[in-house]
Amino acid sequence: MELSAENSADAVAALCRAMLRPVESASALREIEALLERLRHAPPDERAACAMQVGHLTGDADPVLRLSALAAITGDLRRYDELLDLIEPEFACPDLDRLLHIYCCMGRQLFLMRMDGASRPGFFEDRLFPHYTRLIGAIRDRLGIAPRPRPAGNPATGRVVLVTNQFLSLRHQPSRDLLSYAAVLEERCGREVVILNTNIMPADIHSLFVPSFASSVEPAFDGKQVIEADGRTFRMLSSTGRGLSRDKIDWFLRAVDWHDPDVVVSLGGSVIVADLLAAVRPALCIPTTSGATPSLAGIVLDFGGGSRPASGPLAASWRPFRFLHSLIGAPEPDGTAPSRAASRAGYGLPDDAFLCLVIGNRLDEEADGSFLAMLDSLIDRAPRVAVAFAGEAGALPGRLQGSRHAGRLFHLGYVTDMADLMRTADAYVNPQRTGGGASAAEALAAGVVPVSLPVGDVSAVIGARFVVPDYAAAVERLALLAGDPAIFAEAAAGARSRGAGRADPAEAAAALSRYLDEAVSVHWPCP
C-alpha cells in the first residue's frame, strides 16, 4: 500500500531514530527492516526523497547499515558500489564471516529482484563477481586453505562430488533438485556420486546489513549420511558447523582427496567449497536459477533460455543447458486420481471459479502490494476468478483478508501433493520474482496456463508465448482466458505441448555427460 506524504515523513523519522540507536539485538534490526519495508512501497519519486532525508539524518549510523538501508529504499545499485568500496579494507582483517554475511545479504536482495539493474549497468560483471573472487581468495589465504590438485594424467575414476551450499529436506525444492541430479548422474551418466552438504552460508548475523539474511541448517544432517528418496539412496557428507572455519572446509577437502572425483560439480552459484577447488580440479556448475551465476567453475551451465554473455567472467565458461526440475518426493500417479471437483472441495476452493494458482516459498515477499492490487483489478474485471496461494507465509493471510475481494482469495499453506493441487487450477500466475521454475514446469505438464512477467526462472521455463510485459497486460490476458472457453482450451493445449518439450532426464544426462568430459579438457587442455 502506498504511503501518504505525511505517513512517509513519520516513517522516515521513525527509521532514522531506530538507525541512530545502538543496534544490539535481532529485534532492533527487525524494527529497522519493518520501517524500510513501509518506505519501499512508496512511489519512486517519494522513495528518492525519503532516501535523501535518511541519508542526511543518519550520517552517524553504522555505515553498512546506512548504505544498505538507502539501497533498500531506492533499489539503487550504486549504493552497493559504495558499500563494496567501504568494506574493501576489511579483506586485510580476520573477520571473514562478516564479509561473507554482507555478500550473501546483497546477493539475496538481487535474487529477490529488489534492486534496479538499470541504476548501475554491469554491476555483476564489474563489481559483484570480482568481489566474490576476492572473497574466495581471502578465505583460502586467511584460513590457510590449500586444496591439493589432481595430477594431470591420472586415470578417470568415474566419480563426481556434487557440492551444495544447503540441503534441508524434501520440502525444500533445491534439495529435491539436488537428489534429482544425483540420480541422473548415477543412473544415466554412469557416475558414482558423493554429495557434500557444506552449509557455508551465514547462519548467524555478522553485520548490520539490512534486510539481513541468515540461512537455515538442518541439525539432523551432520557427518556421514545416507539420504533416501523414491527408493534410491545417496551418500552425503554434511557439516552443521556454523560459520567459516579451517577445520570445516578441510574436512570437505579431505573427502574430495579421498574420493578423487573426475569432476567437482556444484549445484547453484557461490558454492565456496567447489570454488576453492576450481583452481586445482575440473569443475562444473549447474545453476539453480536464472540470471548471472557467481561461479569459478571452468564450465557454467545455463539455467534455460539464456544466451552466451558477450563479455565478462562467464563469457568463456557459459554453456547452453536446460535445468531439470525434480519431481523426487512427488507421489506416483496411480490411476485413481480424484476429480477436479473433489480436489477443489478438499482445499475448500469454489468449484465454479476460474481458479488461478500462486505458488512459492517466499510469498510474504513476492506476493507484494503491486501483485495483490493486480489480482484485485482482475477480479473486478472477471468476478468468477478466484486465487489460491500455496506456500508457507506469515503475513500474507492477514493481507488477503484486507483485500476488497477477500472472499475470492485463499491461502492454502504448504501443499505436499503438487499434482493434486495442479488438478484444481486453470491458470498459474507468477509475481515478479526470480524463482518458481519447478512449479512452473509442473503447471505446464498439467495443462495449467501460466502467465508471467518477462523476468526470472518462470519466464525461462514457460517461454515467450505465456509471458506478458506488465501487470496491466496480465489482467487483460487472464480476463480473456477466464471469459473465453475456446481461447482457454487452446492455451491449455499449448501449455501441455510446451511441458512435453522441456528437458527430460535422458536429455539432461546426455548434455551433462558431454559437459563433464569437457570440464576435464578445459582444466587440462591438450598441448
One Martini backbone bead per residue (centre of mass of N, CA, C, O) as a GRO file, in nm:
protein
  527
    1MET     BB    1   0.096   0.036   0.023
    2GLU     BB    2   0.073   0.359  -0.016
    3LEU     BB    3   0.212   0.645   0.099
    4SER     BB    4   0.182   0.920   0.249
    5ALA     BB    5   0.351   1.199   0.315
    6GLU     BB    6   0.301   1.189   0.619
    7ASN     BB    7   0.375   0.887   0.665
    8SER     BB    8   0.664   0.901   0.546
    9ALA     BB    9   0.773   1.103   0.752
   10ASP     BB   10   0.729   0.917   0.993
   11ALA     BB   11   0.902   0.682   0.886
   12VAL     BB   12   1.167   0.836   0.867
   13ALA     BB   13   1.189   0.918   1.163
   14ALA     BB   14   1.181   0.630   1.279
   15LEU     BB   15   1.423   0.519   1.124
   16CYS     BB   16   1.640   0.714   1.228
   17ARG     BB   17   1.613   0.644   1.524
   18ALA     BB   18   1.681   0.340   1.493
   19MET     BB   19   1.968   0.384   1.353
   20LEU     BB   20   2.094   0.568   1.600
   21ARG     BB   21   2.071   0.343   1.765
   22PRO     BB   22   2.172   0.082   1.920
   23VAL     BB   23   2.240  -0.228   1.745
   24GLU     BB   24   2.196  -0.529   1.966
   25SER     BB   25   1.958  -0.679   1.807
   26ALA     BB   26   1.729  -0.847   1.624
   27SER     BB   27   1.485  -0.665   1.693
   28ALA     BB   28   1.616  -0.398   1.597
   29LEU     BB   29   1.651  -0.490   1.305
   30ARG     BB   30   1.350  -0.553   1.247
   31GLU     BB   31   1.250  -0.266   1.283
   32ILE     BB   32   1.403  -0.146   1.047
   33GLU     BB   33   1.287  -0.334   0.827
   34ALA     BB   34   0.990  -0.248   0.862
   35LEU     BB   35   1.037   0.051   0.784
   36LEU     BB   36   1.153  -0.006   0.504
   37GLU     BB   37   0.904  -0.151   0.386
   38ARG     BB   38   0.725   0.096   0.380
   39LEU     BB   39   0.908   0.268   0.186
   40ARG     BB   40   0.930   0.067  -0.060
   41HIS     BB   41   0.604   0.134  -0.138
   42ALA     BB   42   0.661   0.387  -0.249
   43PRO     BB   43   0.695   0.603  -0.466
   44PRO     BB   44   0.974   0.677  -0.637
   45ASP     BB   45   1.000   0.980  -0.565
   46GLU     BB   46   0.953   0.940  -0.262
   47ARG     BB   47   1.189   0.750  -0.209
   48ALA     BB   48   1.411   0.948  -0.288
   49ALA     BB   49   1.340   1.159  -0.072
   50CYS     BB   50   1.371   0.972   0.171
   51ALA     BB   51   1.666   0.894   0.125
   52MET     BB   52   1.780   1.179   0.153
   53GLN     BB   53   1.694   1.213   0.447
   54VAL     BB   54   1.832   0.967   0.566
   55GLY     BB   55   2.120   1.040   0.476
   56HIS     BB   56   2.130   1.315   0.635
   57LEU     BB   57   2.042   1.190   0.938
   58THR     BB   58   2.265   0.913   0.929
   59GLY     BB   59   2.583   0.974   0.950
   60ASP     BB   60   2.622   0.810   1.247
   61ALA     BB   61   2.578   0.551   1.140
   62ASP     BB   62   2.624   0.260   1.038
   63PRO     BB   63   2.748   0.221   0.724
   64VAL     BB   64   2.610  -0.045   0.640
   65LEU     BB   65   2.331   0.031   0.729
   66ARG     BB   66   2.299   0.289   0.562
   67LEU     BB   67   2.352   0.181   0.270
   68SER     BB   68   2.145  -0.054   0.275
   69ALA     BB   69   1.898   0.122   0.333
   70LEU     BB   70   1.914   0.299   0.079
   71ALA     BB   71   1.891   0.061  -0.115
   72ALA     BB   72   1.612  -0.043  -0.015
   73ILE     BB   73   1.450   0.211  -0.091
   74THR     BB   74   1.559   0.250  -0.410
   75GLY     BB   75   1.736   0.019  -0.572
   76ASP     BB   76   2.032   0.132  -0.578
   77LEU     BB   77   2.341   0.004  -0.684
   78ARG     BB   78   2.534   0.237  -0.597
   79ARG     BB   79   2.528   0.163  -0.297
   80TYR     BB   80   2.690  -0.102  -0.338
   81ASP     BB   81   2.938   0.028  -0.439
   82GLU     BB   82   2.997   0.182  -0.176
   83LEU     BB   83   3.006  -0.069   0.006
   84LEU     BB   84   3.245  -0.211  -0.132
   85ASP     BB   85   3.442   0.016  -0.077
   86LEU     BB   86   3.418   0.016   0.233
   87ILE     BB   87   3.511  -0.309   0.269
   88GLU     BB   88   3.789  -0.343   0.138
   89PRO     BB   89   3.981  -0.332   0.400
   90GLU     BB   90   3.864  -0.614   0.527
   91PHE     BB   91   4.059  -0.815   0.379
   92ALA     BB   92   4.282  -0.761   0.621
   93CYS     BB   93   4.089  -0.912   0.800
   94PRO     BB   94   3.966  -1.191   0.994
   95ASP     BB   95   3.645  -1.128   0.932
   96LEU     BB   96   3.483  -1.333   0.717
   97ASP     BB   97   3.186  -1.349   0.811
   98ARG     BB   98   3.117  -1.058   0.743
   99LEU     BB   99   3.171  -1.065   0.438
  100LEU     BB  100   2.976  -1.298   0.377
  101HIS     BB  101   2.720  -1.167   0.483
  102ILE     BB  102   2.713  -0.926   0.291
  103TYR     BB  103   2.712  -1.087   0.029
  104CYS     BB  104   2.448  -1.253   0.086
  105CYS     BB  105   2.257  -1.016   0.127
  106MET     BB  106   2.298  -0.894  -0.149
  107GLY     BB  107   2.217  -1.145  -0.316
  108ARG     BB  108   1.925  -1.160  -0.212
  109GLN     BB  109   1.824  -0.889  -0.329
  110LEU     BB  110   1.876  -0.973  -0.619
  111PHE     BB  111   1.699  -1.227  -0.622
  112LEU     BB  112   1.432  -1.052  -0.527
  113MET     BB  113   1.426  -0.792  -0.710
  114ARG     BB  114   1.504  -0.508  -0.546
  115MET     BB  115   1.687  -0.418  -0.782
  116ASP     BB  116   1.812  -0.177  -1.017
  117GLY     BB  117   1.989  -0.245  -1.295
  118ALA     BB  118   1.987   0.048  -1.435
  119SER     BB  119   2.152   0.200  -1.203
  120ARG     BB  120   2.398  -0.036  -1.265
  121PRO     BB  121   2.557  -0.129  -1.509
  122GLY     BB  122   2.754  -0.415  -1.460
  123PHE     BB  123   2.765  -0.513  -1.162
  124PHE     BB  124   2.843  -0.809  -1.177
  125GLU     BB  125   3.102  -0.786  -1.355
  126ASP     BB  126   3.250  -0.534  -1.199
  127ARG     BB  127   3.182  -0.622  -0.878
  128LEU     BB  128   3.064  -0.892  -0.768
  129PHE     BB  129   3.254  -1.102  -0.892
  130PRO     BB  130   3.525  -0.983  -0.793
  131HIS     BB  131   3.446  -0.998  -0.496
  132TYR     BB  132   3.409  -1.304  -0.483
  133THR     BB  133   3.694  -1.380  -0.573
  134ARG     BB  134   3.828  -1.238  -0.331
  135LEU     BB  135   3.689  -1.403  -0.112
  136ILE     BB  136   3.810  -1.674  -0.186
  137GLY     BB  137   4.103  -1.582  -0.143
  138ALA     BB  138   4.070  -1.505   0.159
  139ILE     BB  139   3.990  -1.782   0.263
  140ARG     BB  140   4.243  -1.927   0.172
  141ASP     BB  141   4.457  -1.739   0.317
  142ARG     BB  142   4.347  -1.701   0.612
  143LEU     BB  143   4.300  -2.031   0.653
  144GLY     BB  144   4.508  -2.207   0.492
  145ILE     BB  145   4.406  -2.310   0.217
  146ALA     BB  146   4.511  -2.633   0.036
  147PRO     BB  147   4.431  -2.760  -0.233
  148ARG     BB  148   4.472  -3.056  -0.397
  149PRO     BB  149   4.577  -3.161  -0.683
  150ARG     BB  150   4.504  -3.323  -0.971
  151PRO     BB  151   4.679  -3.510  -1.158
  152ALA     BB  152   4.782  -3.524  -1.454
  153GLY     BB  153   4.673  -3.837  -1.599
  154ASN     BB  154   4.484  -3.954  -1.430
  155PRO     BB  155   4.267  -4.181  -1.398
  156ALA     BB  156   3.956  -4.246  -1.423
  157THR     BB  157   3.687  -4.301  -1.169
  158GLY     BB  158   3.367  -4.219  -1.207
  159ARG     BB  159   3.359  -3.962  -1.022
  160VAL     BB  160   3.156  -3.739  -0.818
  161VAL     BB  161   3.104  -3.426  -0.671
  162LEU     BB  162   2.816  -3.285  -0.500
  163VAL     BB  163   2.778  -2.942  -0.438
  164THR     BB  164   2.634  -2.767  -0.154
  165ASN     BB  165   2.511  -2.524   0.061
  166GLN     BB  166   2.205  -2.667   0.094
  167PHE     BB  167   2.044  -2.920   0.291
  168LEU     BB  168   1.715  -3.013   0.415
  169SER     BB  169   1.455  -3.124   0.230
  170LEU     BB  170   1.168  -3.234   0.048
  171ARG     BB  171   1.047  -2.928   0.092
  172HIS     BB  172   1.308  -2.847  -0.071
  173GLN     BB  173   1.371  -2.783  -0.386
  174PRO     BB  174   1.687  -2.792  -0.405
  175SER     BB  175   1.702  -3.074  -0.273
  176ARG     BB  176   1.548  -3.226  -0.490
  177ASP     BB  177   1.732  -3.145  -0.723
  178LEU     BB  178   1.986  -3.277  -0.619
  179LEU     BB  179   1.875  -3.571  -0.628
  180SER     BB  180   1.812  -3.571  -0.926
  181TYR     BB  181   2.108  -3.536  -1.020
  182ALA     BB  182   2.220  -3.781  -0.880
  183ALA     BB  183   2.047  -3.982  -1.041
  184VAL     BB  184   2.144  -3.907  -1.324
  185LEU     BB  185   2.449  -3.956  -1.278
  186GLU     BB  186   2.419  -4.258  -1.200
  187GLU     BB  187   2.191  -4.388  -1.404
  188ARG     BB  188   2.286  -4.221  -1.689
  189CYS     BB  189   2.613  -4.149  -1.653
  190GLY     BB  190   2.783  -4.352  -1.467
  191ARG     BB  191   2.816  -4.214  -1.180
  192GLU     BB  192   2.968  -4.160  -0.883
  193VAL     BB  193   2.810  -4.024  -0.585
  194VAL     BB  194   2.895  -3.742  -0.373
  195ILE     BB  195   2.763  -3.549  -0.118
  196LEU     BB  196   2.811  -3.198  -0.032
  197ASN     BB  197   2.708  -3.042   0.276
  198THR     BB  198   2.830  -2.729   0.375
  199ASN     BB  199   2.695  -2.475   0.506
  200ILE     BB  200   2.827  -2.196   0.355
  201MET     BB  201   2.640  -1.990   0.528
  202PRO     BB  202   2.494  -1.762   0.709
  203ALA     BB  203   2.346  -1.841   1.039
  204ASP     BB  204   2.436  -1.554   1.123
  205ILE     BB  205   2.483  -1.233   1.245
  206HIS     BB  206   2.767  -1.007   1.118
  207SER     BB  207   2.584  -0.757   1.040
  208LEU     BB  208   2.395  -0.443   0.949
  209PHE     BB  209   2.254  -0.552   0.721
  210VAL     BB  210   1.980  -0.440   0.507
  211PRO     BB  211   1.838  -0.694   0.476
  212SER     BB  212   1.873  -0.971   0.639
  213PHE     BB  213   2.068  -1.291   0.662
  214ALA     BB  214   1.983  -1.640   0.744
  215SER     BB  215   2.043  -1.962   0.740
  216SER     BB  216   1.952  -2.286   0.725
  217VAL     BB  217   1.988  -2.575   0.950
  218GLU     BB  218   2.007  -2.925   0.964
  219PRO     BB  219   2.085  -3.108   1.240
  220ALA     BB  220   2.063  -3.409   1.126
  221PHE     BB  221   2.290  -3.311   0.913
  222ASP     BB  222   2.564  -3.489   1.037
  223GLY     BB  223   2.795  -3.609   0.861
  224LYS     BB  224   2.728  -3.920   0.778
  225GLN     BB  225   2.502  -4.006   0.508
  226VAL     BB  226   2.171  -4.143   0.419
  227ILE     BB  227   1.968  -4.079   0.144
  228GLU     BB  228   1.612  -4.107   0.089
  229ALA     BB  229   1.447  -4.145  -0.244
  230ASP     BB  230   1.250  -4.323  -0.432
  231GLY     BB  231   1.439  -4.586  -0.357
  232ARG     BB  232   1.689  -4.416  -0.312
  233THR     BB  233   2.043  -4.377  -0.249
  234PHE     BB  234   2.259  -4.134  -0.076
  235ARG     BB  235   2.564  -3.993  -0.030
  236MET     BB  236   2.651  -3.784   0.264
  237LEU     BB  237   2.832  -3.493   0.352
  238SER     BB  238   2.789  -3.312   0.668
  239SER     BB  239   2.779  -2.972   0.800
  240THR     BB  240   2.675  -2.776   1.104
  241GLY     BB  241   2.871  -2.569   1.113
  242ARG     BB  242   2.923  -2.242   1.205
  243GLY     BB  243   3.069  -2.098   0.975
  244LEU     BB  244   3.396  -2.024   0.928
  245SER     BB  245   3.648  -2.287   0.884
  246ARG     BB  246   3.914  -2.486   0.851
  247ASP     BB  247   3.801  -2.757   0.948
  248LYS     BB  248   3.550  -2.764   0.770
  249ILE     BB  249   3.688  -2.742   0.491
  250ASP     BB  250   3.898  -2.971   0.523
  251TRP     BB  251   3.696  -3.203   0.540
  252PHE     BB  252   3.605  -3.175   0.243
  253LEU     BB  253   3.884  -3.194   0.107
  254ARG     BB  254   3.949  -3.479   0.207
  255ALA     BB  255   3.708  -3.612   0.065
  256VAL     BB  256   3.805  -3.547  -0.218
  257ASP     BB  257   4.072  -3.695  -0.206
  258TRP     BB  258   3.950  -3.975  -0.146
  259HIS     BB  259   3.746  -3.986  -0.405
  260ASP     BB  260   3.858  -3.872  -0.665
  261PRO     BB  261   3.728  -3.689  -0.876
  262ASP     BB  262   3.684  -3.585  -1.196
  263VAL     BB  263   3.445  -3.391  -1.086
  264VAL     BB  264   3.327  -3.080  -0.972
  265VAL     BB  265   2.988  -3.030  -0.861
  266SER     BB  266   2.777  -2.752  -0.863
  267LEU     BB  267   2.478  -2.641  -0.691
  268GLY     BB  268   2.500  -2.344  -0.771
  269GLY     BB  269   2.599  -2.050  -0.648
  270SER     BB  270   2.844  -1.973  -0.426
  271VAL     BB  271   3.028  -2.239  -0.389
  272ILE     BB  272   3.298  -2.243  -0.203
  273VAL     BB  273   3.426  -2.524  -0.214
  274ALA     BB  274   3.419  -2.549  -0.523
  275ASP     BB  275   3.586  -2.279  -0.576
  276LEU     BB  276   3.844  -2.377  -0.430
  277LEU     BB  277   3.875  -2.627  -0.643
  278ALA     BB  278   3.885  -2.498  -0.938
  279ALA     BB  279   4.207  -2.462  -0.954
  280VAL     BB  280   4.265  -2.806  -0.916
  281ARG     BB  281   3.989  -2.892  -1.062
  282PRO     BB  282   3.747  -3.004  -1.225
  283ALA     BB  283   3.461  -2.782  -1.306
  284LEU     BB  284   3.097  -2.768  -1.244
  285CYS     BB  285   2.799  -2.566  -1.302
  286ILE     BB  286   2.458  -2.573  -1.168
  287PRO     BB  287   2.217  -2.378  -1.193
  288THR     BB  288   1.905  -2.274  -1.000
  289THR     BB  289   1.897  -2.002  -1.169
  290SER     BB  290   1.857  -1.724  -1.312
  291GLY     BB  291   2.111  -1.564  -1.435
  292ALA     BB  292   2.388  -1.473  -1.298
  293THR     BB  293   2.673  -1.683  -1.194
  294PRO     BB  294   2.864  -1.738  -0.918
  295SER     BB  295   3.153  -1.888  -1.071
  296LEU     BB  296   3.477  -2.077  -1.109
  297ALA     BB  297   3.407  -2.263  -1.315
  298GLY     BB  298   3.484  -2.388  -1.628
  299ILE     BB  299   3.172  -2.477  -1.621
  300VAL     BB  300   2.864  -2.291  -1.698
  301LEU     BB  301   2.545  -2.333  -1.689
  302ASP     BB  302   2.245  -2.293  -1.792
  303PHE     BB  303   1.908  -2.267  -1.707
  304GLY     BB  304   1.726  -2.138  -1.949
  305GLY     BB  305   1.706  -1.921  -2.230
  306GLY     BB  306   1.974  -1.817  -2.277
  307SER     BB  307   2.285  -1.642  -2.338
  308ARG     BB  308   2.581  -1.562  -2.424
  309PRO     BB  309   2.802  -1.372  -2.299
  310ALA     BB  310   2.984  -1.118  -2.446
  311SER     BB  311   3.099  -1.065  -2.154
  312GLY     BB  312   3.294  -1.150  -1.900
  313PRO     BB  313   3.329  -1.417  -1.672
  314LEU     BB  314   3.111  -1.612  -1.856
  315ALA     BB  315   3.190  -1.620  -2.163
  316ALA     BB  316   3.365  -1.897  -2.151
  317SER     BB  317   3.189  -2.096  -1.946
  318TRP     BB  318   2.936  -2.097  -2.096
  319ARG     BB  319   2.642  -2.319  -2.134
  320PRO     BB  320   2.398  -2.482  -2.270
  321PHE     BB  321   2.084  -2.530  -2.081
  322ARG     BB  322   1.837  -2.735  -1.899
  323PHE     BB  323   1.674  -2.749  -1.627
  324LEU     BB  324   1.603  -3.022  -1.402
  325HIS     BB  325   1.319  -3.073  -1.255
  326SER     BB  326   1.208  -3.203  -0.963
  327LEU     BB  327   1.000  -3.506  -0.850
  328ILE     BB  328   1.101  -3.576  -0.592
  329GLY     BB  329   0.846  -3.694  -0.366
  330ALA     BB  330   0.633  -3.745  -0.558
  331PRO     BB  331   0.358  -3.890  -0.634
  332GLU     BB  332   0.245  -4.152  -0.797
  333PRO     BB  333   0.046  -4.236  -1.034
  334ASP     BB  334  -0.264  -4.460  -0.988
  335GLY     BB  335  -0.554  -4.399  -1.144
  336THR     BB  336  -0.716  -4.251  -0.868
  337ALA     BB  337  -0.787  -3.974  -0.924
  338PRO     BB  338  -0.944  -3.714  -0.848
  339SER     BB  339  -1.149  -3.492  -0.912
  340ARG     BB  340  -1.171  -3.165  -0.948
  341ALA     BB  341  -1.398  -3.120  -0.745
  342ALA     BB  342  -1.266  -3.283  -0.516
  343SER     BB  343  -1.008  -3.120  -0.496
  344ARG     BB  344  -1.136  -2.850  -0.431
  345ALA     BB  345  -1.288  -2.941  -0.178
  346GLY     BB  346  -1.027  -3.019  -0.016
  347TYR     BB  347  -0.943  -2.688  -0.022
  348GLY     BB  348  -1.196  -2.493  -0.028
  349LEU     BB  349  -1.283  -2.451  -0.332
  350PRO     BB  350  -1.443  -2.324  -0.590
  351ASP     BB  351  -1.600  -2.490  -0.857
  352ASP     BB  352  -1.689  -2.219  -1.049
  353ALA     BB  353  -1.407  -2.121  -1.090
  354PHE     BB  354  -1.140  -1.930  -1.201
  355LEU     BB  355  -0.834  -2.074  -1.122
  356CYS     BB  356  -0.565  -1.934  -0.950
  357LEU     BB  357  -0.215  -1.986  -0.906
  358VAL     BB  358   0.010  -1.933  -0.621
  359ILE     BB  359   0.362  -2.016  -0.592
  360GLY     BB  360   0.569  -2.030  -0.282
  361ASN     BB  361   0.837  -1.962  -0.033
  362ARG     BB  362   0.796  -1.613  -0.062
  363LEU     BB  363   0.511  -1.465  -0.030
  364ASP     BB  364   0.557  -1.218   0.151
  365GLU     BB  365   0.749  -1.086  -0.071
  366GLU     BB  366   0.616  -1.152  -0.365
  367ALA     BB  367   0.316  -1.088  -0.265
  368ASP     BB  368   0.267  -0.789  -0.317
  369GLY     BB  369   0.097  -0.501  -0.359
  370SER     BB  370   0.102  -0.509  -0.671
  371PHE     BB  371  -0.008  -0.797  -0.705
  372LEU     BB  372  -0.275  -0.766  -0.543
  373ALA     BB  373  -0.383  -0.536  -0.718
  374MET     BB  374  -0.403  -0.703  -0.973
  375LEU     BB  375  -0.610  -0.908  -0.862
  376ASP     BB  376  -0.830  -0.707  -0.806
  377SER     BB  377  -0.861  -0.615  -1.101
  378LEU     BB  378  -0.936  -0.890  -1.212
  379ILE     BB  379  -1.200  -0.935  -1.042
  380ASP     BB  380  -1.341  -0.691  -1.150
  381ARG     BB  381  -1.345  -0.809  -1.447
  382ALA     BB  382  -1.355  -1.128  -1.320
  383PRO     BB  383  -1.560  -1.261  -1.083
  384ARG     BB  384  -1.487  -1.582  -1.125
  385VAL     BB  385  -1.232  -1.534  -0.992
  386ALA     BB  386  -0.982  -1.723  -0.822
  387VAL     BB  387  -0.727  -1.741  -0.550
  388ALA     BB  388  -0.446  -1.952  -0.484
  389PHE     BB  389  -0.215  -2.002  -0.211
  390ALA     BB  390   0.104  -2.174  -0.211
  391GLY     BB  391   0.255  -2.153   0.097
  392GLU     BB  392   0.442  -2.031   0.329
  393ALA     BB  393   0.297  -1.778   0.558
  394GLY     BB  394   0.248  -1.500   0.773
  395ALA     BB  395   0.124  -1.221   0.639
  396LEU     BB  396  -0.069  -1.286   0.400
  397PRO     BB  397  -0.348  -1.355   0.525
  398GLY     BB  398  -0.399  -1.065   0.632
  399ARG     BB  399  -0.382  -0.924   0.354
  400LEU     BB  400  -0.619  -1.075   0.224
  401GLN     BB  401  -0.836  -0.972   0.427
  402GLY     BB  402  -0.790  -0.662   0.317
  403SER     BB  403  -0.938  -0.724   0.075
  404ARG     BB  404  -1.214  -0.667  -0.134
  405HIS     BB  405  -1.160  -0.998  -0.225
  406ALA     BB  406  -1.133  -1.208   0.012
  407GLY     BB  407  -1.346  -1.436  -0.087
  408ARG     BB  408  -1.127  -1.501  -0.350
  409LEU     BB  409  -0.898  -1.562  -0.131
  410PHE     BB  410  -0.650  -1.834  -0.080
  411HIS     BB  411  -0.478  -1.990   0.187
  412LEU     BB  412  -0.306  -2.316   0.203
  413GLY     BB  413  -0.024  -2.342   0.235
  414TYR     BB  414   0.140  -2.619   0.251
  415VAL     BB  415   0.186  -2.841  -0.034
  416THR     BB  416   0.251  -3.171  -0.116
  417ASP     BB  417   0.041  -3.225  -0.360
  418MET     BB  418   0.091  -3.097  -0.665
  419ALA     BB  419  -0.087  -3.261  -0.857
  420ASP     BB  420  -0.352  -3.203  -0.709
  421LEU     BB  421  -0.340  -2.896  -0.727
  422MET     BB  422  -0.331  -2.873  -1.039
  423ARG     BB  423  -0.620  -2.998  -1.078
  424THR     BB  424  -0.770  -2.720  -0.984
  425ALA     BB  425  -0.650  -2.551  -1.222
  426ASP     BB  426  -0.613  -2.294  -1.479
  427ALA     BB  427  -0.393  -2.093  -1.353
  428TYR     BB  428  -0.057  -1.951  -1.352
  429VAL     BB  429   0.060  -1.699  -1.128
  430ASN     BB  430   0.332  -1.462  -1.153
  431PRO     BB  431   0.534  -1.295  -0.982
  432GLN     BB  432   0.785  -1.091  -0.921
  433ARG     BB  433   1.071  -1.304  -0.978
  434THR     BB  434   1.307  -1.562  -0.981
  435GLY     BB  435   1.163  -1.801  -0.907
  436GLY     BB  436   0.951  -2.106  -0.993
  437GLY     BB  437   1.030  -2.332  -1.203
  438ALA     BB  438   0.901  -2.594  -1.092
  439SER     BB  439   0.599  -2.510  -1.087
  440ALA     BB  440   0.589  -2.434  -1.385
  441ALA     BB  441   0.649  -2.717  -1.498
  442GLU     BB  442   0.396  -2.849  -1.365
  443ALA     BB  443   0.187  -2.677  -1.503
  444LEU     BB  444   0.244  -2.759  -1.792
  445ALA     BB  445   0.197  -3.067  -1.755
  446ALA     BB  446  -0.119  -2.997  -1.659
  447GLY     BB  447  -0.240  -2.750  -1.836
  448VAL     BB  448  -0.158  -2.490  -1.697
  449VAL     BB  449  -0.183  -2.153  -1.741
  450PRO     BB  450   0.064  -1.930  -1.785
  451VAL     BB  451   0.153  -1.611  -1.611
  452SER     BB  452   0.421  -1.377  -1.692
  453LEU     BB  453   0.680  -1.209  -1.652
  454PRO     BB  454   1.002  -1.119  -1.817
  455VAL     BB  455   1.117  -1.285  -1.551
  456GLY     BB  456   1.299  -1.531  -1.457
  457ASP     BB  457   1.237  -1.867  -1.430
  458VAL     BB  458   0.953  -1.884  -1.548
  459SER     BB  459   1.008  -1.756  -1.827
  460ALA     BB  460   1.220  -1.974  -1.907
  461VAL     BB  461   1.012  -2.216  -1.899
  462ILE     BB  462   0.744  -2.113  -2.067
  463GLY     BB  463   0.784  -1.884  -2.255
  464ALA     BB  464   0.675  -1.627  -2.462
  465ARG     BB  465   0.368  -1.698  -2.490
  466PHE     BB  466   0.330  -1.657  -2.146
  467VAL     BB  467   0.419  -1.360  -2.170
  468VAL     BB  468   0.410  -1.043  -2.004
  469PRO     BB  469   0.501  -0.708  -1.956
  470ASP     BB  470   0.266  -0.664  -1.732
  471TYR     BB  471   0.007  -0.636  -1.511
  472ALA     BB  472  -0.199  -0.523  -1.709
  473ALA     BB  473  -0.163  -0.758  -1.913
  474ALA     BB  474  -0.243  -0.980  -1.715
  475VAL     BB  475  -0.535  -0.899  -1.684
  476GLU     BB  476  -0.615  -0.931  -1.979
  477ARG     BB  477  -0.536  -1.227  -2.013
  478LEU     BB  478  -0.704  -1.355  -1.779
  479ALA     BB  479  -0.982  -1.246  -1.865
  480LEU     BB  480  -0.983  -1.396  -2.134
  481LEU     BB  481  -0.957  -1.684  -2.025
  482ALA     BB  482  -1.216  -1.664  -1.837
  483GLY     BB  483  -1.421  -1.573  -2.095
  484ASP     BB  484  -1.282  -1.796  -2.311
  485PRO     BB  485  -1.289  -2.125  -2.377
  486ALA     BB  486  -1.127  -2.147  -2.643
  487ILE     BB  487  -0.873  -1.994  -2.557
  488PHE     BB  488  -0.814  -2.171  -2.314
  489ALA     BB  489  -0.783  -2.445  -2.460
  490GLU     BB  490  -0.547  -2.359  -2.639
  491ALA     BB  491  -0.353  -2.282  -2.405
  492ALA     BB  492  -0.349  -2.557  -2.260
  493ALA     BB  493  -0.227  -2.710  -2.500
  494GLY     BB  494   0.031  -2.536  -2.511
  495ALA     BB  495   0.133  -2.612  -2.230
  496ARG     BB  496   0.165  -2.915  -2.278
  497SER     BB  497   0.361  -2.888  -2.512
  498ARG     BB  498   0.581  -2.739  -2.356
  499GLY     BB  499   0.618  -2.958  -2.138
  500ALA     BB  500   0.707  -3.189  -2.339
  501GLY     BB  501   0.975  -3.006  -2.431
  502ARG     BB  502   1.123  -3.048  -2.197
  503ALA     BB  503   1.352  -3.158  -2.008
  504ASP     BB  504   1.490  -3.471  -1.969
  505PRO     BB  505   1.686  -3.707  -1.833
  506ALA     BB  506   1.823  -3.793  -2.099
  507GLU     BB  507   1.903  -3.512  -2.196
  508ALA     BB  508   2.060  -3.425  -1.945
  509ALA     BB  509   2.265  -3.659  -1.948
  510ALA     BB  510   2.396  -3.603  -2.220
  511ALA     BB  511   2.493  -3.318  -2.150
  512LEU     BB  512   2.650  -3.381  -1.893
  513SER     BB  513   2.855  -3.573  -2.013
  514ARG     BB  514   2.983  -3.368  -2.202
  515TYR     BB  515   3.058  -3.154  -1.977
  516LEU     BB  516   3.238  -3.330  -1.804
  517ASP     BB  517   3.449  -3.378  -2.021
  518GLU     BB  518   3.504  -3.077  -2.076
  519ALA     BB  519   3.607  -2.999  -1.795
  520VAL     BB  520   3.864  -3.162  -1.825
  521SER     BB  521   3.974  -3.021  -2.087
  522VAL     BB  522   3.981  -2.734  -1.968
  523HIS     BB  523   4.180  -2.796  -1.734
  524TRP     BB  524   4.337  -3.001  -1.957
  525PRO     BB  525   4.472  -2.905  -2.212
  526CYS     BB  526   4.583  -2.970  -2.502
  527PRO     BB  527   4.899  -2.920  -2.654
   0.00000   0.00000   0.00000
